[in-house]
Amino acid sequence: MPKVAIVDKIHFDGIKLLEKNQKFQYEIIEDLSKKNLISKLPNFDGITLRRGKIDSEILEKCKSLKVISRHGVGYDNVDTKFLKRNDITLLVTATTAAVSPAEHIMFMILNISKGIDLYDKAVRNGKFESIMHMKNNNTFELLNKKILIIGFGRIGRKLIKRCLGFEMKVYAYDPFVDQKIIESFGGIKVDNLNEGLKEADILSLSVPLTEKTYNMINMEKIKIMKKNAIIINTSRGGIVNEKDLNEALNIGLLYGAGIDVFEKEPPDKDNPLLTNKRVVLSPHAATFTKEGLSKMSIQTVQNLIDFFDNKLEKSMIVKL
């Protein structure tokens, strides 16, 4: 009987799958400290992983471990080199973690384009009528605005539909996706990143954190962009250089930014983005809808069950 560790709480809909399946034993582990994980995880054959970091020091103790099922699509919190060397399978929620992030990106774009909380504050502070005659450079329409989507995977393909609904012009930069596929979604493929950045009114990032994508958007790239552009990062912290972003916003190189992810999570209290009024922030919560969390928890657990039942869909397996 396989023993499964649920590392970090997930939605109960996923837990119910294990409760109904008599083939498995499971335990929920909420203490994500390295010391506790080293103590607990060696007893398990499979792990579901939401938050928490599983490095080689922990994995070396897990002699029975056969599979890790990620609650999400990113896996920078797992030592993938160790997994590959030791033939441990890594799974992701390949088909359930796209709609909520795409909607979250649109929420951030709309929030910034409509002045963040400008109007809400005006009403609450008794300035209802003064807004009528205010010189308004703080809001704008999305009609005909150009958005560059970096990373045209599952989230990018959900996002483009929503952008086209607002009659935006959509460009996509992804060296791994064929031009015909991008065009079939109504987008324009960009082969040169710098050329795409020059055109973009809005930049949205949906790429994994790798050596190549780390700090891919820095001051050098920001200076290529329009001075009234917006950057949205809901993918992984570290892809946008936070120091450069903050400086660019302060000196007028960018109009605004939406940041859901940070290089260090939670961010330090002195992180300047926390006090920058040109930034909309969220706590790595782009998937945090009741539907999104339910579907992700179910697929996370179902992937693990299917692995042990030899019924797993290949699209769920990460090629290490």
C-alpha positions as CSV (number, residue, x, y, z in Angstrom):
1,M,0.0,0.0,0.0
2,P,1.7,3.3,-1.2
3,K,2.2,5.9,1.5
4,V,1.6,9.5,0.3
5,A,2.7,12.8,1.9
6,I,0.6,15.8,1.3
7,V,3.2,18.5,1.7
8,D,1.3,21.7,2.5
9,K,-2.4,21.8,2.7
10,I,-4.5,21.6,-0.5
11,H,-8.2,22.0,-1.2
12,F,-10.3,19.3,0.4
13,D,-11.6,18.1,-3.0
14,G,-8.2,16.6,-3.7
15,I,-7.9,15.0,-0.3
16,K,-11.3,13.3,-0.8
17,L,-9.8,11.3,-3.6
18,L,-7.4,9.7,-1.2
19,E,-10.1,9.2,1.4
20,K,-12.2,7.3,-1.0
21,N,-9.3,5.2,-2.3
22,Q,-8.4,2.3,0.0
23,K,-5.2,1.6,-1.8
24,F,-3.4,4.5,-0.2
25,Q,-2.3,5.8,3.2
26,Y,-1.8,9.5,3.4
27,E,-0.6,12.2,5.9
28,I,-0.8,15.9,5.6
29,I,2.4,17.7,6.5
30,E,2.0,21.4,7.4
31,D,5.4,22.1,9.0
32,L,7.5,22.9,5.9
33,S,10.8,23.4,7.7
34,K,13.7,21.5,6.3
35,K,14.3,19.7,9.6
36,N,10.7,18.4,9.7
37,L,10.7,17.3,6.0
38,I,14.0,15.4,6.5
39,S,12.4,13.7,9.5
40,K,9.0,12.9,7.9
41,L,9.5,12.3,4.2
42,P,11.7,9.2,4.2
43,N,8.6,7.1,5.1
44,F,6.7,7.9,1.9
45,D,6.5,6.5,-1.6
46,G,4.9,9.6,-3.1
47,I,4.6,13.3,-2.4
48,T,2.3,16.0,-3.4
49,L,4.0,19.4,-3.2
50,R,2.5,22.8,-3.0
51,R,4.7,25.2,-1.1
52,G,8.0,24.1,0.5
53,K,11.3,23.2,-1.0
54,I,12.5,19.7,-1.6
55,D,16.3,19.8,-2.1
56,S,18.9,17.1,-2.5
57,E,19.6,16.9,1.2
58,I,16.0,16.0,1.8
59,L,15.7,13.7,-1.2
60,E,18.8,11.7,-0.2
61,K,16.9,10.5,2.8
62,C,13.9,9.4,0.8
63,K,14.9,6.0,-0.3
64,S,11.3,4.8,-1.0
65,L,10.3,7.9,-3.0
66,K,9.1,7.2,-6.6
67,V,7.1,10.3,-7.5
68,I,6.5,14.0,-6.7
69,S,3.2,15.5,-7.9
70,R,3.3,19.3,-8.0
71,H,0.3,21.4,-7.2
72,G,0.9,23.7,-10.1
73,V,3.1,23.8,-13.2
74,G,6.3,25.3,-11.9
75,Y,8.9,23.1,-10.2
76,D,11.8,25.4,-9.2
77,N,11.2,24.3,-5.6
78,V,12.4,20.7,-6.4
79,D,15.9,19.5,-7.2
80,T,15.2,18.2,-10.6
81,K,18.8,17.0,-11.2
82,F,18.5,14.7,-8.2
83,L,15.2,13.4,-9.5
84,K,16.6,12.6,-12.9
85,R,19.7,10.9,-11.5
86,N,17.5,8.7,-9.3
87,D,14.7,8.0,-11.7
88,I,12.0,9.8,-9.6
89,T,9.1,11.0,-11.7
90,L,7.9,14.6,-11.5
91,L,4.3,15.4,-12.3
92,V,2.5,18.8,-12.8
93,T,-1.1,19.9,-13.1
94,A,-0.8,20.4,-16.8
95,T,-4.5,21.2,-17.7
96,T,-5.9,22.9,-14.6
97,A,-3.6,25.8,-13.8
98,A,-4.3,28.2,-16.7
99,V,-7.7,29.9,-16.5
100,S,-7.3,31.5,-13.1
101,P,-3.8,32.9,-13.9
102,A,-5.0,34.3,-17.2
103,E,-7.9,36.0,-15.4
104,H,-5.5,37.3,-12.8
105,I,-3.3,38.9,-15.4
106,M,-6.3,40.6,-16.9
107,F,-7.3,41.8,-13.4
108,M,-3.9,43.4,-13.0
109,I,-3.9,45.0,-16.5
110,L,-7.4,46.4,-16.0
111,N,-6.6,47.6,-12.4
112,I,-3.6,49.5,-13.6
113,S,-5.2,50.9,-16.8
114,K,-8.1,52.3,-14.7
115,G,-5.9,54.1,-12.1
116,I,-5.6,51.3,-9.6
117,D,-7.7,52.6,-6.6
118,L,-8.0,56.2,-7.8
119,Y,-11.7,56.3,-8.2
120,D,-12.5,54.1,-5.2
121,K,-10.4,56.5,-2.9
122,A,-12.1,59.6,-4.4
123,V,-15.6,58.3,-3.5
124,R,-14.6,57.1,0.0
125,N,-12.7,60.4,0.7
126,G,-15.6,62.7,-0.3
127,K,-14.0,63.8,-3.6
128,F,-16.8,62.5,-5.9
129,E,-17.3,65.7,-7.9
130,S,-13.7,66.8,-8.1
131,I,-12.9,63.7,-10.2
132,M,-15.2,65.0,-12.9
133,H,-12.9,67.9,-13.8
134,M,-9.6,66.3,-13.0
135,K,-6.9,66.3,-15.6
136,N,-6.9,62.5,-16.2
137,N,-3.6,61.0,-17.3
138,N,-4.1,58.0,-15.0
139,T,-6.5,55.8,-17.0
140,F,-6.6,54.5,-20.6
141,E,-8.5,52.1,-22.8
142,L,-7.2,48.7,-23.8
143,L,-8.6,49.0,-27.3
144,N,-5.8,48.6,-29.9
145,K,-3.1,48.4,-27.2
146,K,-0.3,46.0,-28.0
147,I,0.5,43.2,-25.5
148,L,3.5,41.0,-25.7
149,I,3.1,37.6,-24.1
150,I,6.4,36.0,-23.3
151,G,5.7,32.2,-23.1
152,F,2.9,30.9,-25.2
153,G,2.0,27.8,-23.2
154,R,-1.2,26.9,-21.4
155,I,-1.6,30.3,-19.7
156,G,-0.5,32.3,-22.7
157,R,-3.2,30.6,-24.8
158,K,-5.9,31.4,-22.3
159,L,-4.7,35.0,-21.9
160,I,-4.7,35.7,-25.7
161,K,-8.4,34.9,-25.9
162,R,-9.2,37.4,-23.1
163,C,-7.0,40.1,-24.7
164,L,-8.6,39.7,-28.1
165,G,-12.0,40.1,-26.3
166,F,-10.8,43.6,-25.4
167,E,-9.7,44.2,-29.0
168,M,-6.1,44.3,-28.2
169,K,-3.3,43.4,-30.6
170,V,-1.4,40.4,-29.3
171,Y,2.2,39.5,-30.0
172,A,3.8,36.3,-28.6
173,Y,7.5,35.5,-28.0
174,D,8.2,31.8,-27.6
175,P,11.1,30.2,-29.4
176,F,9.5,26.8,-28.8
177,V,6.1,27.5,-30.4
178,D,5.5,27.4,-34.2
179,Q,4.3,30.6,-35.9
180,K,1.2,28.7,-37.2
181,I,0.1,27.8,-33.7
182,I,0.3,31.4,-32.5
183,E,-1.5,32.7,-35.6
184,S,-4.2,30.1,-35.1
185,F,-5.0,31.8,-31.8
186,G,-5.1,35.2,-33.4
187,G,-1.6,36.3,-32.4
188,I,1.5,37.5,-34.1
189,K,4.7,35.6,-33.5
190,V,7.8,37.6,-32.5
191,D,11.2,36.1,-33.2
192,N,13.3,38.9,-31.8
193,L,12.6,39.7,-28.2
194,N,13.9,43.3,-28.4
195,E,11.7,44.1,-31.3
196,G,8.7,42.8,-29.4
197,L,9.6,44.9,-26.4
198,K,9.8,48.0,-28.6
199,E,6.2,47.5,-29.7
200,A,4.6,46.5,-26.4
201,D,2.3,48.7,-24.4
202,I,1.9,45.8,-22.0
203,L,4.3,42.9,-21.3
204,S,3.1,39.7,-19.6
205,L,5.4,36.9,-18.6
206,S,4.4,33.3,-18.4
207,V,7.7,31.4,-18.4
208,P,9.4,29.0,-15.9
209,L,12.4,30.2,-13.9
210,T,15.6,28.8,-15.4
211,E,19.1,30.0,-15.8
212,K,18.1,31.5,-19.2
213,T,15.0,33.3,-17.8
214,Y,16.5,34.6,-14.6
215,N,16.5,38.4,-14.7
216,M,15.5,38.3,-18.4
217,I,13.7,41.6,-17.8
218,N,16.2,44.0,-16.4
219,M,17.1,47.6,-16.9
220,E,18.6,47.0,-20.3
221,K,15.4,45.4,-21.5
222,I,13.2,48.0,-19.8
223,K,15.0,50.8,-21.6
224,I,14.0,49.3,-24.9
225,M,10.3,49.5,-24.0
226,K,7.9,52.5,-24.3
227,K,7.9,54.9,-21.3
228,N,4.2,54.3,-20.7
229,A,4.4,50.5,-20.8
230,I,3.2,48.1,-18.1
231,I,4.9,44.9,-17.0
232,I,2.9,42.0,-15.5
233,N,4.7,39.1,-13.9
234,T,2.7,36.2,-12.6
235,S,5.1,33.4,-13.5
236,R,8.1,33.3,-11.1
237,G,10.1,35.7,-9.0
238,G,13.5,36.4,-10.4
239,I,12.4,36.6,-14.0
240,V,12.0,40.4,-13.6
241,N,14.8,42.2,-11.7
242,E,13.0,43.8,-8.8
243,K,15.5,46.5,-8.2
244,D,15.6,47.5,-11.8
245,L,11.8,47.5,-12.0
246,N,11.4,49.7,-9.0
247,E,14.0,52.2,-10.3
248,A,12.4,52.2,-13.7
249,L,9.0,53.0,-12.2
250,N,10.4,55.8,-10.0
251,I,12.2,57.6,-12.9
252,G,9.4,57.3,-15.4
253,L,10.7,54.6,-17.7
254,L,7.5,52.5,-17.1
255,Y,3.9,53.4,-16.3
256,G,3.1,50.6,-13.9
257,A,3.5,47.0,-13.0
258,G,1.6,44.0,-11.6
259,I,3.6,41.6,-9.5
260,D,2.3,38.3,-8.2
261,V,5.7,36.7,-7.6
262,F,8.9,37.7,-5.8
263,E,12.4,36.4,-5.9
264,K,12.1,35.9,-2.1
265,E,8.7,34.8,-0.8
266,P,7.4,36.3,1.3
267,P,9.3,39.5,0.3
268,D,11.4,41.3,2.8
269,K,9.6,44.2,4.5
270,D,12.1,46.6,3.0
271,N,11.5,45.5,-0.5
272,P,10.8,48.8,-2.3
273,L,8.1,47.4,-4.5
274,L,5.9,47.1,-1.4
275,T,5.7,50.9,-1.1
276,N,5.7,51.8,-4.7
277,K,2.3,53.2,-5.6
278,R,2.7,52.3,-9.3
279,V,2.6,48.6,-8.5
280,V,-0.3,46.3,-8.0
281,L,0.7,43.4,-5.8
282,S,-0.6,39.9,-4.9
283,P,0.9,37.1,-2.8
284,H,1.7,34.5,-5.5
285,A,-2.1,34.0,-5.7
286,A,-2.8,34.0,-9.5
287,T,-4.4,30.5,-9.1
288,F,-6.3,31.4,-6.0
289,T,-9.9,31.0,-7.0
290,K,-12.3,28.5,-5.6
291,E,-12.5,26.7,-9.0
292,G,-8.7,26.9,-9.6
293,L,-7.7,25.5,-6.2
294,S,-10.3,22.8,-6.4
295,K,-9.3,21.6,-9.9
296,M,-5.6,21.8,-9.1
297,S,-5.9,19.8,-5.9
298,I,-7.9,17.1,-7.7
299,Q,-5.4,16.8,-10.6
300,T,-2.5,16.8,-8.2
301,V,-3.8,13.8,-6.3
302,Q,-5.3,12.1,-9.4
303,N,-1.9,12.3,-11.1
304,L,-0.3,10.5,-8.1
305,I,-3.0,7.9,-8.1
306,D,-2.7,7.3,-11.8
307,F,1.1,7.0,-11.5
308,F,0.8,4.1,-9.1
309,D,-2.1,2.6,-11.2
310,N,0.0,2.9,-14.4
311,K,-2.7,5.0,-16.0
312,L,-0.9,8.4,-16.1
313,E,-1.3,10.7,-19.0
314,K,2.1,11.6,-20.6
315,S,1.2,15.3,-20.6
316,M,1.4,15.4,-16.8
317,I,5.0,14.1,-16.8
318,V,7.9,16.6,-16.7
319,K,10.7,15.6,-19.1
320,L,13.8,15.9,-16.9
